[in-house]
Amino acid sequence: MPPSPKRPRAAAAAACPAMLLLLLCLGWARGHSRGAAGLAPNATTPISIMGLMPLSQSEEDQKSKIGRGVLPAVQLAMDQIRNESLLNPYSLDLRLYDTECDNAKGLKAFYDAIKYGPNHLMVFGGVCATVTSIIAESLKGWNLVQLSFAATTPELADKKKYPYFFRTVPSDNAVNPAILKLLKYYQWKRVGTLTQDVQRFSEVRNDLTGVLYGEDIEISDTESFSNDPCTNVKKLKGNDVRIILGQFDEQMAAKVFCCAYDEEMYGSKYQWIIPGWYESSWWESWINSSHCLSKNLLTAMEGYIGVDFEPLSSKVIKTISGRTPQQYEKEYNDKRGDGQSSKFHGYAYDGIWVIAKTLQRAMKYLNTTNKHQKIEDFNYTNHKLGKIFLDAMNETNFFGVTGQVVFRNGERMGTIKFTQFQDRKEVKVGEYNAVADTLEIINNTIRFQGLEPPKDKTIIQEQLRKISLPLYSILSALTILGMIMASAFLFFNIKNRNQKLIKMSSPYMNNLIILGGMLSYASIFLFGLDGSFVSEKTFETLCTVRTWILTVGYTTAFGAMFAKTWRVHAIFKNVKMKKKIIKDQKLMVIVGGMLLIDLCILICWQVVDPLRRTVEKYNMEPDPAGRDISIRPILEHCENTHMTIWLGIVYAYKGLLMLFGCFLAWETRNVSIPALNDSKYIGMSVYNVGIMCIIGAAVSFLTRDQPNVQFCIVALVIIFCSTITLCLVFVPKLDKDLEEVTMQLQDTPEKTTYIKQNHYQDLNDILSIRNFTDSKDGEKAVLKNHLDQNPQAQWSTTEPSRTSKDPIEDINSPEHIQRRLSLQLPILHHAYLPSIGGVDASCASPCVSPSASPRHRHVPPSFRVMVSGL
């Protein structure tokens, strides 16, 4: 421990040059060394307090202005304490030493005060962080308790390193609980920090990280800068930081807001929270260093919130001195006159009261425990008294001009104020009470740039790109019309299945074509159902169902068409098969085989790599309604891991099926029996379907991100292909059936023309089949045998004049043609039926009985007709 210093008064006066400065400043030119507070009554014993602060007269030294600015407040407090006889029979004797805010000079002043001055019971002061920290670290060795009114550096909060250090002013870290409370008040859960690379600011930032940890508030980005903050500001914007907690001085603040203006990080979407201890109109001093126009800087600054300790309490409550904070402020201003002011004057005033109350408690403690020991017995080696002073100061709790004065681990639990920059001035908008841990926002004072507080991040609202309900309704209506048409064709086909024209076109195959078309129609309803209509699980199920329905529908329709065409090809192109009957049952087996291949592919697809619901997210878009949110469009798809492979398999199989159909249609293009062959219509169908599928697939792929367009293209392609196919297959049959009915009801010249142009041609076509006979002469003989029958045995002419005409002209008369056809068509139909499973060709007559009609002569079946058609 250091030895007890000598205390001659002459040496003390020599060691205290700052005392003379104090006397001159306050006009107390007294020829003694009792201290700055003036003389105590002769009946009292002075108690020396060491005052350490910068007191030079330099106008450029901001720290010295703090020291000079608090002296009037210190004098007021000491006068009031003396007048109240709070420490009778003692009085405070404050001795000031100028540290000049220099480490060496400050440390020398401290040791000189110890060596040459009286025994100082405590140290009052400490303005400059570096000087204060050096002295505070050595206090334990001297048993001295120090109370600072202006040292805010967070470093001094380390009680292991500075156990005897107290301060009435909150530290810079004291704003962090207040910031936490503000963030919770406005429900800001995502913030970013921007810190100047200076120890003071870095310590605050580190403490803030600890305060926010575990409070459900995310620090999404932490940026630090030395000189140019623009890059860091840009990073904050890139990380979508909306609430920025800044720690930097005035000069850097001007640069920061200039960068914020350039990056458009201001206005209704952003909130800056920065230190509030800047000088008034601070931006005017640093506008030139920011390289930014004044109006632009002010625009970016508008609305920022400053956080700082409250210089004086706003409550109208009497303090420990019996005065309200407002009354004290008036007395302070009267006392200083035109002299220097400091925002720390209230903390210095309360600091003197803290020292007085600490000594008072120590006196009471000594009176109750050890009446023989007095506080004036203190020396720098007296650990017991030093510990008593330390404990007494920890018990401080009173209401002062700066609010409730309470220490927690030596740190002041003070009041933090919030100010907002509004129209080029700072306006107080709220305060935080650290003792009660409460935040009070002054009504109607805080103003945000928007209608509400900014969001802590860009609110991303996922919006499903869904199929328009009107579009779905329209296409569904068209689909229903198509299904009604297909149902009408089905009804027509079933009702007239025993008629010659329908029966010759394989009605069972026609039914399969209609069924395939209706399945294709039905898939449209499923393609239009998305997340706006069904749940996610249901949508995933629909992915599989609609694929199966469309695939099976396509194969059913075109498989039946191609099977019929194959039968025509087999009969007319393969001579070796002329004795073999090809019935509808065999064609159905062929269609079933095609469907079996489909089922194998689909089942393997479903088992190995089933379709799943996937969501594709697109770039964010601004809200059309102008709200502070961003729209992220999402789109549902049906996909799997190896989508390309499976689609390739399906497309290859369907492509081969279509090529096979094209080949059959081409091979049978010259078979010109409309009742038996539809190769021309099949070719047209394949052509239309192929072209539409290629166009539809390409457009659908290009419009992948536009579900309405994609659905419209897919639906129209399916509707067009299915409708065209069904119409090409059934409308010609329907027309012929209607013509036959019309001709039977009307005996008109059109009937004769119809017979001559259609039935007569059909008859000759059938009879001219090369399988009918092996020679052209034989073919002509058979035809002549049918046409040259003497009709007079069966029919008699009502016009005698016709008997004298040329025999050929008489035979070709409309009446004879009509009568012959009435006999010959049933015979030919009867001969065709065995090839499709009808009446046996060996039957002697197409009638029930050979003798049922005398007109019907027996025609020996010299061949079996094997045909196919739609």
PATORFI-947034 format. One record per residue (C-alpha): x, y negated, z. Coordinates in steps of 0.001 Angstrom, whole numbers, padded with zeros to 6 digits, always signed. Layout:
BEGIN
XYZ/...
//
This chain:
BEGIN
+000000+000000+000000/+001254-003528-000671/+002561-005460+002293/+000520-008232+003855/+001470-011507+002189/+002395-014638+004003/-000172-017396+003958/+001371-020857+004594/-001043-023590+003470/+001615-025398+001460/+002358-022259-000538/-001390-021655-001043/-001832-025170-002415/+001128-024669-004731/-000299-021387-005928/-003716-022844-006765/-003305-025418-009554/-006809-024647-010713/-008221-026003-007453/-007196-029542-008379/-008953-029124-011749/-012109-028045-009977/-012033-031003-007667/-011635-033365-010601/-014481-031721-012550/-016936-032006-009690/-015714-035320-008295/-014767-033750-005020/-011280-035262-004633/-010581-034188-001123/-007109-033835+000315/-007374-030292+001614/-007292-026713+000434/-010677-025554+001674/-011850-024598-001836/-014211-025759-004488/-017316-025552-002372/-016373-028478-000194/-015726-028657+003506/-017535-026410+005913/-018700-027788+009267/-016034-027872+011926/-018021-025322+013925/-017767-022674+011179/-014962-020396+010111/-014149-020364+006413/-014263-017030+004557/-012016-017130+001517/-013243-015771-001818/-010832-015508-004762/-012289-017098-007914/-010724-015857-011186/-011877-017470-014433/-010571-019522-017390/-010845-023218-016608/-008711-024978-019238/-010038-028094-020957/-009506-026784-024500/-012648-027298-026577/-011669-024450-028860/-011445-021968-025985/-014941-020505-025739/-014098-018503-022637/-012976-021626-020796/-016343-023182-021584/-017955-020308-019725/-015860-020998-016642/-016562-024731-016684/-020235-024163-017447/-020900-022022-014366/-019256-024298-011781/-022377-026434-011207/-024399-023259-010552/-021751-021967-008139/-021805-025243-006215/-025619-025168-005987/-025561-021660-004544/-022871-022421-001976/-024635-025584-000866/-027915-023728-000391/-026237-020880+001503/-024478-023360+003804/-027683-025310+004382/-029528-022150+005337/-026724-021144+007732/-026910-017679+006202/-023402-016735+007395/-023193-018537+010726/-020640-018949+012194/-018888-018581+008841/-018932-020491+005576/-017840-019514+002087/-014551-020901+000857/-014215-020268-002889/-010702-020740-004204/-010388-020888-007998/-007479-019592-010049/-007200-020208-013781/-006539-017016-015714/-006436-018913-019039/-007914-015731-020562/-004365-014394-020859/-003305-011044-019486/+000077-012142-018126/-001145-015446-016723/-004247-013883-015269/-002294-011153-013533/+000199-013708-012189/-002665-015841-010854/-004096-012810-009078/-000809-011865-007380/-000043-015452-006495/-003438-015721-004812/-002704-012614-002780/+000820-013610-001878/+000430-017309-001213/-003243-017766-000506/-005347-016847+002506/-006762-013413+003000/-009484-013224+000323/-012325-010961+001338/-013568-010534-002227/-012843-011470-005837/-015454-013497-007725/-015112-013844-011472/-013693-012073-014430/-014685-013424-017831/-012201-012098-020357/-012439-008340-020828/-008733-007549-021030/-007739-009661-018028/-010651-008382-015976/-009948-004738-016741/-006275-005044-015724/-007110-006683-012402/-010138-004460-011683/-008040-001340-012100/-005741-002439-009237/-008468-003548-006799/-008609-000269-004941/-005014-000658-003857/-005854-004015-002268/-009237-002945-000808/-010823-005809-002694/-014324-005719-004175/-014711-007754-007356/-017989-009238-008618/-018067-010523-012201/-020752-012714-013745/-019621-012678-017394/-017615-009526-018202/-019965-007435-020353/-017499-004966-021865/-018773-001387-021481/-015310-000169-020534/-015711-001570-017028/-018631+000781-016364/-016178+003628-015759/-016451+004012-011993/-013608+006506-011813/-011282+003900-013196/-012906+000812-011683/-014586+001943-008418/-014461-001532-006752/-015851-003451-009709/-019393-004893-009805/-021092-007383-012092/-024297-009337-011948/-024506-009546-015736/-025689-006420-017560/-023055-004744-019702/-023314-004518-023432/-024466-000938-022963/-027456-002137-020953/-029239-003023-024196/-029341+000640-025267/-032130+001759-022889/-034049-001313-024019/-033527-000368-027673/-034703+003158-026885/-037853+001744-025344/-038469-000457-028384/-038004+002470-030767/-040497+004535-028819/-042949+001634-028665/-043125+001425-032449/-042714+005198-032888/-039485+004878-034840/-037874+008311-034744/-035256+007922-037434/-032540+005250-037342/-029115+004468-038699/-026196+002560-037175/-023840+000025-038742/-020870-000829-036521/-017901-003142-036853/-014612-001382-036139/-013958-003162-032845/-013698-001393-029514/-016452-003436-027906/-018982-002483-030617/-017791+001100-030973/-018323+001688-027252/-021885+000393-027476/-022552+002619-030473/-021151+005674-028690/-023264+005004-025639/-026341+004518-027829/-025753+007925-029360/-025826+009438-025888/-028960+007517-024937/-030851+008624-028040/-029680+012210-027750/-032499+014414-026551/-035109+011693-027019/-036431+013055-030323/-034845+010181-032232/-032603+011045-035136/-029530+009028-036061/-029620+009901-039735/-026509+007932-040711/-023606+006338-038836/-021578+003771-040746/-018526+001771-039654/-016681-001000-041475/-013709-003278-040967/-014153-006151-043368/-016550-005409-046239/-019841-003848-045136/-021482-003683-048603/-020460-000098-049300/-021810+001004-045940/-025060-000897-046422/-025502+000839-049766/-024967+004224-048112/-027606+003429-045535/-030056+002683-048312/-029081+005844-050144/-029865+007848-047012/-033259+006160-046772/-032486+004423-043469/-035221+001924-042679/-034412+001019-039046/-030822-000245-038789/-029109-000719-035420/-026204-003100-035955/-023213-003921-033763/-021051-006719-035182/-020092-010329-034528/-021490-013463-036186/-018989-013552-039013/-019663-009962-040015/-023397-010491-039534/-023394-013049-042344/-021665-010570-044634/-023984-007762-043647/-027141-009712-044439/-025665-010914-047717/-025101-007265-048673/-028586-006412-047459/-029990-009048-049798/-028072-007615-052735/-029357-004110-051931/-032904-005380-051237/-032770-003963-047718/-035054-006544-046196/-038723-007363-046060/-041650-005198-045071/-039820-001869-045432/-036797-002579-043227/-036092-003647-039665/-032685-004858-038490/-031855-004765-034754/-028619-006583-033913/-026952-008271-030912/-028808-011302-029643/-025896-013141-028038/-024914-015068-031159/-024660-018824-030901/-027581-020940-032023/-027616-021420-035829/-024689-019057-036062/-025208-018426-039781/-024351-022021-040659/-020802-021513-039432/-020218-018371-041474/-022229-018958-044633/-019088-019668-046654/-017432-016382-045661/-020375-014318-046913/-020206-015511-050546/-023983-015680-050465/-026436-018497-051067/-027941-019907-047904/-031512-019225-049012/-030657-015626-049877/-028998-015094-046514/-031968-016560-044661/-034327-014407-046708/-032485-011245-045666/-032263-012398-042040/-035970-013126-041716/-037530-010869-039133/-034404-009346-037578/-034656-008542-033868/-031892-009610-031494/-031234-007824-028201/-029447-009520-025311/-029662-009940-021546/-032132-012510-020230/-030232-015625-018967/-033038-016545-016584/-036128-014723-015486/-039347-015894-017085/-041380-014985-014031/-042673-017839-011906/-041686-016262-008608/-039665-017697-005742/-036190-016260-005611/-033971-015523-002626/-033110-019223-002470/-036774-020195-002176/-036819-021669-005689/-038377-020307-008858/-036081-019692-011828/-037602-022739-013509/-036890-024981-010509/-033347-023715-010343/-032803-024437-014039/-033878-028015-013537/-031491-028434-010622/-028687-026896-012628/-029227-029229-015570/-029342-032203-013198/-026164-031057-011526/-024120-030576-014692/-025388-033753-016381/-023577-034048-019687/-021086-031362-018765/-020564-027985-020331/-023381-025437-020151/-023109-021679-020161/-025707-018968-020518/-023975-017125-017662/-024731-019821-015091/-027712-017883-013665/-025601-014790-013157/-022896-016831-011428/-025561-018389-009189/-026952-014979-008250/-023375-013707-007856/-022670-016168-005011/-025861-015020-003337/-024796-011377-003763/-021478-012109-002004/-023250-013958+000794/-025783-011165+001328/-023019-008547+001223/-021033-010335+003908/-024185-010800+005957/-024907-007041+005866/-021269-006314+006738/-021506-008657+009733/-024659-006934+010957/-023059-003539+010512/-019988-004597+012517/-022171-006105+015232/-024032-002851+015670/-021085-000483+015416/-017950-002315+016512/-018483-005587+018305/-014751-006166+018720/-014041-006295+014969/-014987-009288+012823/-015043-009798+009086/-012268-012399+009369/-010055-009545+010577/-009965-008191+007021/-006587-007746+005353/-005490-005966+002206/-004511-002835+004104/-007772-002546+006057/-009480+000361+004351/-012356+000443+006796/-013513-003119+006208/-012950-002710+002449/-015230+000328+002456/-017834-001560+004489/-017874-004383+001935/-018143-001860-000898/-021114-000063+000655/-022825-003324+001560/-022625-004573-002021/-024084-001291-003322/-027147-001971-001152/-027892-005283-002859/-031530-005701-003793/-033248-009065-004098/-035035-011194-006666/-032756-013833-008103/-033024-016403-010864/-031996-013720-013384/-034526-011196-012120/-034256-008304-009729/-030645-007922-008655/-029923-004236-008162/-026773-002221-008785/-026620+001332-010007/-023068+002672-009877/-021878-000908-009874/-023889-001814-013000/-026546-004479-012905/-030038-003261-013616/-031163-006454-015246/-033668-007742-017755/-033122-007468-021509/-034865-009842-023859/-035907-009321-027461/-035905-012214-029880/-036946-012344-033521/-035640-014582-036251/-038662-016474-037547/-038492-019457-039868/-034836-020242-039110/-035172-020005-035333/-035071-017347-032632/-038369-016628-030897/-038639-014501-027773/-040983-011599-028471/-040506-009287-025503/-038426-008162-022547/-037326-004961-020920/-037106-004497-017164/-034353-001999-016429/-035402-001544-012798/-038963-000547-013640/-038017+000851-017073/-040867-001058-018695/-041148-002910-021978/-043371-005920-022425/-044130-007216-025914/-045472-010758-025876/-048782-010859-027663/-048948-012329-031160/-045290-013313-031194/-043565-010550-033108/-044146-010802-036842/-043385-008099-039344/-043054-008799-043032/-045833-006358-043880/-049262-005656-042476/-047759-003177-040027/-044366-002322-038541/-041952-000774-041029/-041842+003000-041303/-038719+004682-039975/-038310+006434-043317/-039903+006631-046675/-043137+008441-046063/-043161+011098-048738/-046647+012220-049521/-046663+015355-051585/-049357+015157-054193/-050409+018199-056142/-050610+017640-059841/-053923+019331-060320/-056239+020000-063195/-058882+017351-063667/-062328+018524-062625/-064067+016907-065644/-061563+018567-067989/-062059+021913-066279/-065818+021479-066539/-065723+020646-070248/-063455+023541-071163/-065458+025876-068941/-068617+024819-070783/-066955+025567-074129/-065829+028914-072755/-069359+029747-071636/-070663+028905-075107/-068052+031238-076572/-069080+034001-074200/-072722+033453-075108/-071791+033763-078764/-069847+036943-078046/-072828+038315-076107/-075080+037565-079065/-072732+039458-081359/-072691+042341-078900/-076483+042404-078741/-076698+042304-082540/-074148+045077-082875/-075853+047365-080360/-079362+046737-081647/-078417+047386-085283/-075882+050133-084666/-077962+052635-086695/-078348+050414-089715/-076269+051397-092710/-074164+048199-092840/-073340+048179-089091/-072868+051912-088833/-070401+051921-091701/-068333+049224-089864/-067796+051360-086711/-070002+049714-084074/-067991+051153-081180/-064853+049434-082417/-066854+046258-082868/-067923+046469-079236/-064282+046725-078172/-063440+043647-080227/-066213+041732-078498/-065100+042998-075080/-061536+041856-075740/-062773+038446-076794/-064875+038084-073671/-061922+039049-071472/-059827+036414-073197/-062587+033878-072607/-062779+034864-068930/-059056+034215-068429/-059673+030507-069089/-061630+030194-065843/-058675+031646-063935/-056057+029496-065666/-057936+026398-064508/-057961+027323-060820/-055092+025691-058902/-054341+024594-055362/-057120+022017-055434/-059696+024789-055766/-058211+027817-054030/-055787+028594-051211/-052131+029414-051732/-052718+033110-051140/-055624+033201-053573/-053602+031307-056183/-050841+033895-055944/-053407+036641-056500/-054798+034796-059507/-051310+034698-061018/-051472+038452-061449/-055169+038773-062275/-055222+036258-065116/-052091+037803-066679/-053704+041236-066646/-057014+040002-068050/-055486+038067-070942/-053061+040874-071819/-055742+043587-071768/-058197+041366-073632/-055738+040709-076432/-054859+044374-076821/-058503+045478-076708/-059640+043067-079391/-056767+043298-081820/-056088+046966-081074/-059632+047832-082187/-059265+045695-085325/-055965+047245-086239/-057274+050789-085548/-060133+050249-087980/-057735+048900-090558/-055485+051890-090042/-058400+054213-090891/-059013+052391-094172/-055308+052553-094900/-055173+056262-094093/-058106+057076-096379/-057225+054966-099359/-053427+055157-099260/-052745+058731-098165/-053895+061345-100655/-053035+064236-098346/-055643+063163-095836/-058573+063278-098161/-059924+066439-096479/-059522+065114-092905/-062267+063300-091046/-061268+060199-088943/-063994+059532-086405/-064439+056612-084011/-063332+058787-081109/-059866+059007-082599/-059723+055256-083047/-060696+054785-079421/-057832+057092-078446/-055485+054838-080425/-056805+051741-078634/-056505+053576-075327/-052867+054332-076084/-052179+050665-076714/-053860+049781-073424/-051855+052464-071654/-048641+050811-072816/-049994+047512-071486/-050810+049071-068145/-047352+050629-067857/-045696+047258-068490/-048028+045382-066116/-047728+047947-063316/-043942+047984-063525/-043983+044187-063530/-046193+044084-060463/-044219+046678-058500/-040672+045652-059387/-040936+041872-059665/-044433+040556-058890/-045532+037049-059731/-045297+034574-056856/-046529+031074-056256/-043697+028595-056613/-043786+024854-056145/-041785+022533-058350/-041034+019111-056874/-040479+016072-059033/-038843+012710-058426/-040584+010342-056072/-042917+007750-057522/-044215+004516-055964/-047671+004568-054517/-050177+003241-057083/-052132+001600-054247/-049076-000380-053117/-048748+001331-049718/-045371+001803-048064/-045180+005424-049103/-043686+007356-051961/-045508+009988-053919/-043655+013200-054641/-045573+015107-057302/-045577+018871-056887/-046760+021471-059340/-047696+025084-058766/-046322+027775-061021/-046600+031535-061300/-043038+032801-061498/-040768+035626-060455/-037079+036393-060407/-036777+037790-063927/-039606+035940-065617/-037803+035681-068938/-037217+039436-069185/-040823+040377-068477/-042216+037802-070856/-039792+039026-073491/-041082+042581-073106/-044716+041489-073362/-044078+039182-076306/-042086+041875-078116/-044860+044433-077711/-047600+042017-078763/-045490+040809-081652/-044966+044335-082918/-048682+044990-082613/-049433+041891-084638/-046841+042767-087285/-048354+046232-087590/-051765+044671-088080/-050378+042353-090729/-048860+045342-092526/-052141+047268-092517/-054090+044238-093683/-051644+043747-096533/-051738+047374-097559/-055537+047432-097719/-055950+044062-099356/-057154+045649-102635/-059853+047770-101028/-062775+045586-102061/-065663+047207-100252/-066909+044593-097843/-069003+047054-095906/-065985+049246-095238/-062955+046987-095196/-062196+043678-093405/-058539+043386-094229/-059015+039897-095615/-060640+038736-092396/-058085+040538-090258/-055315+038792-092158/-056995+035465-091578/-057385+036263-087886/-053771+037326-087491/-052607+034234-089328/-054684+031881-087174/-053831+033638-083933/-050116+033739-084754/-049906+030093-085728/-051976+028948-082759/-050016+031072-080290/-046691+029716-081516/-047912+026121-081406/-049666+026649-078085/-046632+028292-076439/-044300+025528-077609/-046597+022699-076530/-047360+024455-073241/-043647+024736-072473/-043030+021073-073324/-045951+019948-071156/-044939+022062-068170/-045058+019058-065857/-048475+017927-067119/-051009+020498-065906/-053985+018840-067588/-052353+018850-070998/-050988+022355-070512/-054328+023775-069413/-056118+022004-072240/-053708+023457-074828/-053877+026996-073412/-057663+026940-073099/-058223+025546-076594/-055839+028097-078125/-057676+030968-076413/-061079+029558-077346/-060068+028920-080941/-058410+032305-081470/-061207+034292-079827/-063963+032389-081614/-062326+032548-085030/-061662+036279-084656/-065212+037098-083585/-066744+034912-086267/-064593+036390-089043/-065586+039896-087958/-069293+039466-087305/-070621+036483-089222/-070275+038197-092656/-072168+041230-091354/-074817+039021-089852/-075209+037158-093134/-075591+040356-095178/-078131+041703-092763/-080135+038508-092984/-079960+038589-096788/-081260+042145-096917/-084155+041266-094658/-084956+038246-096758/-084894+040199-100020/-087139+042865-098627/-089682+040269-097608/-089616+038342-100861/-089842+039738-104366/-088008+036954-106102/-085505+036624-108970/-082887+036033-106303/-083491+039570-105136/-082662+040919-108575/-079543+038818-108728/-078558+039984-105307/-079006+043602-106287/-077079+043232-109489/-074222+041279-107966/-073852+043075-104699/-075347+046534-104465/-074577+047447-108007/-071001+046348-107532/-070797+048230-104225/-072118+051295-105907/-069568+051166-108697/-066792+050444-106180/-067684+053480-104155/-068044+055669-107173/-064788+054432-108605/-062756+055666-105616/-059948+057739-106990/-060621+060441-104443/-064072+060844-105863/-062665+062884-108760/-059314+063660-110299/-059954+062148-113731/-061383+058968-115084/-063537+060942-117500/-065010+062881-114680/-065667+059673-112786/-067491+058201-115763/-069391+061448-116239/-070613+061411-112663/-071556+057765-112908/-073272+058406-116233/-074997+061409-114737/-076470+059117-112038/-077290+056253-114306/-078593+058181-117318/-081171+060211-115469/-084474+060052-117332/-086545+057849-115087/-089704+058614-116901/-090174+061839-114999/-090341+059871-111790/-091429+056422-112793/-093814+055193-115507/-093436+051800-117091/-096414+049530-116840/-095366+047545-119916/-095784+049523-123159/-093659+047110-125045/-090557+048241-123138/-090672+051734-124593/-089776+050477-128009/-086710+048561-126758/-083155+049660-126777/-082587+052444-124257/-079612+050722-122633/-081498+047468-122183/-084427+049368-120718/-082168+051207-118314/-080523+047957-117147/-083769+046200-116568/-084192+044794-113026/-086969+047182-112240/-084891+050247-113167/-081849+048987-111287/-083899+048375-108176/-085458+051822-108337/-082160+053565-108971/-080496+051795-106080/-083322+052750-103769/-082331+056323-104449/-078557+056100-104844/-077597+053946-101822/-079081+056354-099303/-077271+059158-101068/-073934+057307-100836/-074588+056338-097236/-075416+059949-096521/-072132+060985-098112/-070157+058462-095932/-071636+059493-092609/-069465+062604-092059/-066277+060494-092039/-067531+058570-089017/-069254+061467-087333/-072723+061187-089012/-074837+063714-090958/-072932+066573-092503/-072124+066030-096163/-073342+069504-096983/-076887+068450-096388/-078854+068911-099587/-080666+065657-099302/-080365+062407-097410/-083973+062905-096423/-085254+064996-093613/-086563+067485-096105/-085368+068010-099665/-088934+068049-100789/-089986+064989-098832/-089899+062863-101935/-090094+063978-105496/-087988+061055-106542/-084945+062171-104624/-082943+064661-106587/-080220+066755-105080/-076708+065512-105824/-074041+068125-105054/-071354+066590-102850/-068203+066954-104862/-066031+065071-102277/-065858+063781-098744/-065615+060008-098346/-063276+058828-095563/-063400+055053-095004/-062843+052471-092387/-063881+048906-091947/-064859+046365-089389/
//
